[in-house]
Amino acid sequence: MAQISMGRVPEHYATSWPDRVALVYGDTALTWSAFAERVARRAHGLKALGVGVGDIVTIAMPNGTEFLETTYAALRLGATPNPVPAKMPMAELKAIVELAKPKLIVGVERDQWPGWQTVSQDWVGQISAGELGDETAPYWKAMTSGGSTGRPKLIVSRAPGVVDLDIPNPLIDTGTGSTCSLIPGPLYHNGPFLTAMMSLNQGRRTVGLKRFDPEEMLRLIETHRADWLYQVPTMMSRVWALPKEVRERYDVSSLQRVLHLAAPCPAWLKEAWIGWLGPERVWELYGGTEGQGFTLISGTEWLSHKGSVGKFFNAAVKILDEVGRELPPRQIGEVFMLPQSGAGSTYHYVGAEARAHGEYESLGDMGWLDEEGYLYLADRRTDLILRGGANIYPAEVEAAIDEHPSVASAVVIGLPHDDLGAQVHAIVQLKPGAAGVTDEEALKAFLKERIASYKIPTSFEFVDDFLRDEAGKVRRAALRAERLAARGQERR
């Protein structure tokens, strides 16, 4: 079969396997036939609202079948889905909408969005006997990120919305035929969104969680005999924190591959999962939403290259020092990638510029290569906080704190956290004689209206000293090191 539009995937499998279960969220289990009918209804509804080829549709919906129904409906018309959190604060969502300029926002109330076309979360489209045509989205996804400037950005994939159903996807195919993928993460993040779409495009039963719960995830693995599992290290940690008798209550022998990504995984935790499931089943992927390059490593390889995230399989890589000189093996520098398809071929930003050295681009990560080409990450760039697999940019959080009339300046850093990997810590300088910020809870309440809840600092520190020099510069690494020393922790 030649390539077909991603938007036609549900109807294709509805023809082949109408009664086979396609998608499960909570109490809702859709066969391919029911899924295709819902996608078509939403596509007709989108078409009636003027959505067409090249448009962006912003999807602000919670995890559930409705999210993916809307995604495929947009792709069916040649439009690009733009997933965002369902409970994103208004100020943050408005900034994204201003960048994306969507034809439609799905999942919001009309009275809050004058000048924009919207439908609420209970919208289901419309029944129509008309034709939908056969359109292809020029860009198949537009994901969002906070951005190092403190303003959000869009990361728009340059790949069109097509799929070749005759070619197995090596990332998600386990070689056992179209069986079951379990994807417990939030669909507005790139990892869960990407893997859910890959799974459905391969005709696999795709099971998700409306909200992550470690024991419920194990129950679903047993119930659906899932052979493929998406994880981030925080999820792995919470599963391992369950009492042993709870963890061993469930049959997870069906799992053939557990893929973890989005954040560094502590060695002890990875070794625990390898010991539990076997090294051939535990895999790690490193890369960014931008898609310039990815590494992949099996647990078997990892045991002989402990700490590595694997070799790049679709990109060239250079490790460069601060002046752009390429470094030899085992010397730490910034990781720069060039995709096999060439510079600028995998994505483009809206609202930001790429960090580049010639044709090579960087996600800002530091690391080194061994003599065999295995990549080891030394640290994430100093201004990026990875909390439970989610990227948090301090500049974005600082900008929200600085809006408070009593705040003179703020610096946000990441401190180690056993469960989430990192916690967000804010150092706040108040204006002389300032009133209005009396405790952490007051500032948290202020921030709740401005940034997503997972970005709100979990701890605050109020200081009188100037945090930045006259040029507005701050040494985050030094501030972080001082606080780690005070807590008796090593830098990590």
N, C-alpha and C positions, 0 to 999 in steps of 0.2 A: 504494500500500500504506500502511495505517495504521502507526503506530509499533508496534514489537515489542520484547520484552525483549532486551537485549544478549546475555543467555545463550542465546538462540535463534538468534543470528547464524550460528554454524557449521552448524547443521542446515539453515538456510535456504539457504545457498550450497551445501551438500552436495546438496540437491535440484536446484538449478539447474546447478551445475558440479561434479559429483562427482569428476571426474578432473583438475580443474585444481589446480595447486599453490597451497596457501594460505600455508604457513609453512615457513621454512627456518632452521635453526640448526645450524652445523657439518655433520656428515654426515647429519643428519636432515632430510628433506624430506617434509612431509605434504600430501597432497591434502585438499580440503575434506571429502571423505568420511571419510578416516582421522582428520582433526582432529575432526570431529563425533563420531565413535565414541569417541575418547579423552576428549573433554569429557563425553559422556554417562556413560561409565564412572566418571569422577571425580565427577560429580554424584550418581550413585547411591551412591557411597561416602560422600560428604559427607552425603547424606540419612540413610544408615544410622547415621551418627555424631551425628545430631540437628541438623544445620545447617538453618536455615530462614530465613524472611523476617525481615530486620532484624538478623540476626546478623553479626558481624565474623569474617572468616577471615584470620588473619595468615599471610602467605606468605613464608617464609624460604628461598628457593630460588635457585640460580644462574641466569644467563641461559640460556634454552633453551626448547624447545617446552613442556616440563612446566610451566614458570611460567605461560605463557598458557593452557594447558589447565586448570590449577587456577583461574585467574582467571575464565574463562568458566563453569566448573563452579559456582563460588560464585554468580556472577550468575544462573545458570540456576535456582537455588533462592531467589533474592531476597536473597542475602547480600551483604555489602560486602567486597571484597578490600582487604587492608591489606598492601601490599608492604614488605618490609624486606630489608636485605642478608643473603645466605646465611651470611656469616662475621662477622656482627655480634657483638662481645663480649657475653658473657652478661649482665653488669651493665647494659649499654645496652639490650639486648633485653628484659630483665625490666622495666625502667622503661617501655618502650613497651607491653608486655603488660599491665602494671598499669593503664595509661590505657585501652587498647583493650578490655580484658576480652573477648577473642575466644572464640567457641564452640570454635574449633579452631586449633592452630598447626601449619602444614604445613612440614616440612623440618627438624625437630629430633628429638633422641633423647629418648624418654619418661623415662628415669631421671634426666634433668637437670631435669625439670619436674613435680615432685610437685604435685598439685592442679589441673593443667591437662590438657586433652585434646590429645593430639598424635599426629602420624603422621610418619614419617621421609621423607627425600628420595626413597627408592625406592618409596614408596606410589603406586599407580596407580588406586585405587578398586576397584570391583567390578562384575561383570556382573549385570544384573537385567532381568527382563522387565516390571517394574512401571512405572507412569506417574510422570513427574516433575512434572506439572502445568504451569502457565503463570504463573510468579511474576515479580515485578519488584522489584529492590532499591530501597528508598526513597532510598539514597545510593549512588552507583555506585563511589566510591573513597574510601579513607581513607589519605592519604599521611602520612609522618612528617617531622619537622624537628627540629633540635637545640634551637631556642628560645633567645631572648636571656637567659633566666633561668638557663641552665645545665642545664635539665631538658628532655627531649624533649616535643614536642607532636604531636597529630594534627591534620591539616587535612582535614576531612571535607567532600566536595563535597555540596552540597544538590541537585544534579541527580539525578534518578532514573535507574536503569539501563535506559534505553530509547533506541532509535535509529529514525529514519525513513529507510528505505533508498531512498526516492524523492528525497531531498534531498541533493545532493552537498555534502560538507564543503569549503568554499572554502579552508581552510588546507592541505589535503592533496590535493585534486583538481587535477590538472594540465590537465584538459580533453581528455585523450587516451584516456579510458576507464579501466577498472580494469586498471592495469598493476602496477608494482612499486615498493615503498618499501623503502629500506635504512635501518635504524635501529641504529646500532652501539653505542649507549649502554647502561648498566646499567638494567634494568627497574625496580629499586627507586627510581630517581629519577623525578620527575614527568614531565619532558620526554620521555624515551624511552617510559615507560609510556603516557602520554597519546597520543603519536603512533602507537605500535604498535597501540593499541586503535582509534584513528581509522582507521588503514590497514585493519585487518581488518574493521572495521564497514562499510567502503566496498567490501569484496570484493576488495581488492588483494592480490597476492602480497607477503608481508611477510618480509623477510630481516633477520636480526640477527647480531651477532657475540657469541660467548661471552665474548670478551675483545678489547678494541680493539687492532687492529694496522693501521697506515695503509696498508701495501701490500696486505694482505688485503682491506681495504675497497675499494680501487681494483679489485682482481681481481673482487670480487663485483659491483661496478657493471657491469663489462664482461660477466661471465658471465650475469647476470640481466637485463641491459639496463634497469637501474633508472632510473626517471625522476624519483624524489623521494628526497631525502637529508636526514636529520637530522644536525646537527653542533653541537658547542660549539667555541668558539675554540681550545681546547687541541688538539682533533682537527684543526682546520684548520691549526694551526701544525705539528703533527707530519707531516701530509701534505706541507706546503710544505718541511719540512726534509729530505724524501727527495731523493736525487740527481735532478737533472732528467731524466736518462735513465730512471730508474725510474718517475718520475711520468708521463712521456710514453709509457711502454711499454703503458699500458692505454687502451682506448677508452672514454671517459666521455661521448661525444657524446649518449648517450641521456638524460642528465640534463636535466630541464626546470626543476626547482626545487631549490635547496639552501637549507634553512632553518636559520639558526643562532640560538641563544638561550642563556640561562642565565648568561651572563657578558659583560662588555664586550669588544668585538672591537677590537684595535689597528687604527688606520686603515691602516697599511702592509699588514697582513695581509688586510684586506678588499679593498683595492685590488688586491692580488696575485690574489685569487680572482676578482674582477671581470674583471681582465685575462685570466685563464685561461679562464673559462667564459662571460663576457659579462654585462653588468649586469642583463639581464632575468631571469637565472637565479639570482642571489644575493639572498636575502631575509633580513631580520632581524625577530625578534619579541621584544618586551619585555613581561613580565608576571610574575605570581607564581602559585604553586600555588593560592592562594586564589581566583584567577579574577575579582577585582573589575573588572579592565580590562586590555586588551592594546593594544599598538601594533604596527604592521606597516609595513615599508618595503622597497621593492624597491631593487636596486642602482642602477637608473636614477634613482630619486628621491634616493638617498643621494648620488650624485655632485653634485647641485645643493644638497644639504643635508648636507654632510659632517659626520659626528659625530652626526647625529640617529638616534634609534631609531624615528622615525615618528610618526604621529598615532594617537590613541586612536580605535578604531572601534566600541567597544561600551560606552563609559563617558564620563562627564563628568570633568574634571580641574581641580584647583586647585593652584597653587604657593603655599604658605603660609610665612610667616616664623616665627621661634621663638615668637611670641606669638599666632599664628593669623591674622595679617592676610594677605589675598590680595595677591600681588605682580604687578606688570605684566610684560610680556614682557621677556626677557633679564635678569631678576634671579633669582638662585639661591635656592631654598628647598626645602622638603620636598614631595614629590609625593604628593598625596592624590587618591583616585579614588572615584567613585560609579557603580556599574554601572547600565546602563539599566533593569535589572529591579528596582532599588531596593536600599536598604541591607540588608545581611544576607541577601541572596538567593542568593549563590553558594557559601557555605561556612559552616562553624562550626568553632571550635577546641575541642579537648579538651586541657586542661592549659595554657591561655594565654588572654590577653585581647587583643582587637584594639587596634591603635594608631589612635585615631579622633579626628576633629574634627567634631562634629555627625554627620551621616550619612556623611561622607566618611572613608575609611580609607587608611592608608599602609603600604607595605612597608618604610618607613624610608629610602627612597632620596632623594637630593638631586638637583635638576635645575632646568632652566628651559625655558620655551616661547618660540619665536620668534613673530613676528606672524602667521604662517600656521597656528600651532597644532602645529608639529613639536616634539617633546620631545627635549631634550638632557640626558643624565645627567652631572652634575658629579662625582659620586662615589657609591659605596655608603655607607650609614651607617657611621660610624667603627668600630663594633664587629663588623661582618660581614666575614668573609674569603671571597672567592670563589676557590676553588682548582680549576682545571680544570673549571669549570661547577658545582661542588658548593658549597653553602653551609656554612660552618663558623662556629659561634658561639663566640667566645673564652671566654665564661662557662662553657660546657660543658667545654672543654679544661682551663680553669683549675681547675674543680671536681675533675677527675680528678687533676691534678698535686697539688692541695692534700691529697689523700688520703694522700700519702706521708708517713710519720712524720717525715722530716727537713726537710720544706718548711714554711716559715712563710707564704709567700704567693707567688703567681705572677700574671703578666700576660702575656697572649698577644696578639700583633699580627700583621698581615699585612705582608710585605715583597715588593717586586716580584720576579717570576720570569719569565724570558723565555718559557718553555714553558707553565707552568701559569697564568700571570697573577699569581698570588700564592703565596708560601710561608708556612707557619705558623712563627712565631718565638716562643719562650717566654723570658721574663725571670723567673728564679727566685730568690727570696730564701730562703736556708737558715736554719734555726734555729741559734742560737749553739751551737757545739760539735757540730753535727749530723754524723752519720755515715750512710752507706748510699747517698748519691748521690755517686758519684765521677767519673762522666763521663756524656756524653749517652746512650751506649748503655744504661747501667744504668737511666736514667729512661725511655728508650723501651721497654725490656723491661717495666718496671712498668706503663706506660700501655697496652701491647698487650693486657692483660687487661681493660681498662676502657672503651676507646673504639675506634671503627673506625680502621683503619690510615691512611686518608686524612686523619684529623683529628690524628694524632700529629705534633707539631712536627718539622720537618726540621733546625732549629737551636735551640740552647739558649744562654743567657747566665746565668751565676751572679753575683749581686750581694749586697752586704751592706746596702745602703740600703733604707729602707722604701719600698715601691712604692705604698702606698695611704695616704690620710689616715685620721683616726680614724673617719670616717663610712664607710670602705671604698671611697671614690671613687678613681678613677684617671684620669689624662689620657692616654688611649691615643694621641691624635693627637700630643701632644708627645713621647711616648716614640718613636713611629714616626719623627717628623721628625728627632729626634736621631740615630737609627740610620741613616737615609737620608743625613744630612749626613756622618756618619762614613764611610759607604761611598762618598761622592761622588756620590750619586744625587739627582735632583730628586724632589720629591713627585709621585706620580701615582696 
